[in-house]
């Protein structure tokens, strides 16, 4: 039910009644407590100093030194389809600001019309027109035509700041989509870098397989010669042949992985399958730069997903105010001005053909406000959701950094030990072959030594890959990669 007290205000008694109605409506507005967010984080990471130097401040072009990788990321940030979809979402959110802003400004429209009407003679209007002249000696035309044009204006006075808060909420939502776009940029940079390092690792594994095949083929020739000299058996020959064939087949598995990794990068770059230019240098010897984590409180400024959640929370708080303002009466002013006459030639005859009106309305909900109450409760529930989402994002950011700090340290220790393992096994290959040639070791020792050395080298490459990916993941976890 709606109440219109625009006309009631003419009378003092009715004005007093209207005042009581407005007061009672205002007093019946429900109120719910806004949940406050918890922004607290530990002062420093475990086993880390409180140094505020933070690698996240570095631009990604400075963080990645490989020119091939930089070129791949540059192309992906232009052509990646998912990122371009997100950019359209950002633009739509920006347009929403203009929509909300226009709602609390006056609306002005133009109108124009022409009509013809014939009323019954035995009606009130017909009887009046029959006995009323437009001017002396000139009767109303029959049928009666009417022509009009002019301007109309309407304006809702934003007393309760409902419309302005809606516009501010749209601004926060727009800024949150910008941060969402930045987070996607960070994700794309990280995915390109990780895929690139995986590709380099597979390249290195293929090179190691080729090197090992050369060693195994030489060993196979040696065993065949040993067999001819009756110093080895056919079983030894077949074992070495099987090992060679096994590694040859593994080469094709690695080649397929290379194709898939290249196409994954191509997809992220928004282009059709093709070869990916890359660094063909020593992957195992690739330097791992130091990462500076800073302090946990910096995550609130550096992490784009944390900032996005914070902006969405601010928008949710404003939406509560917007929903609450629906309980209050709205104040509207409408006005129109124009010209109207039953013949076009009289339209320029003023003031006779001039028309204008000004109306002020106060309209508010009185009975059956369930829909408004439900909307207000939903706004409160969404605000509570936004608080939990914000706190969850902060906690997740802190845990991600803590995990990667531990991962980087453990990978370093793991890599150093595997380097020693590979060196020892590489030396043992030559030793086992010499011992076999002097009949002091059997063929299985040679075979197992070569197999162990190959597996250890591949594991070393995997560990180096994990180190490189951990660097990128840490950079992303700290909030770097979007600027």
Protein Blocks (a to p, Z undefined) as FASTA:
>chain_A
ZZdfklmmmpmklmmmmmmmmmmmmmmpccdddddddfbdcfbdehiafbfbdfklpcfk
lmpmclklmmmmmmmmmmmmklmmmmmmmmmmmmmmmmmmmmmpccdddddddddddddf
kbfklmmmmmpcfbghiacddddddddddddddddddfkommmmmmmmmmmmmmmmmmmm
mmmmmmmmmmmmmmmmmmmmmmmmmmmmmmmmmmmmmmmmmmmmmmmnopacfklmmmmm
mmmmmmmmmmmmmmmmmmmmmmmmmmmnopacddddddfbdfklpccddddebjaklmmm
mpmklmmmmmmmmmmmmmmmmmmmmmpccdddddddddddfbfklmmpcfklpccddddd
ddddfbhpllmmmmmmmmmmmmmmmmmmmmmmmmmmmmmmmmmmmmmmmmmmmmmmmmmm
mmmmmmmmmmmmmmmmnopacfklmmmmmmmmmmmmmmmmmmmmmmmmmmmmmmmmnopa
jZZ
